[in-house]
């Protein structure tokens, strides 16, 4: 249940930031390695932004 809540929250954030196309793009990823690589890239970007503040 917690995973479902997290997914719904992430889905809302993605819709706000990037629109519907981002949801469809993430949904089509079937390779766990690709998904992990995207998450790591996003975490690095977030860290850089927060460090710059």
Secondary structure as UniProt FT lines:
FT   HELIX           2..18
FT   HELIX           20..27
FT   HELIX           32..52
//
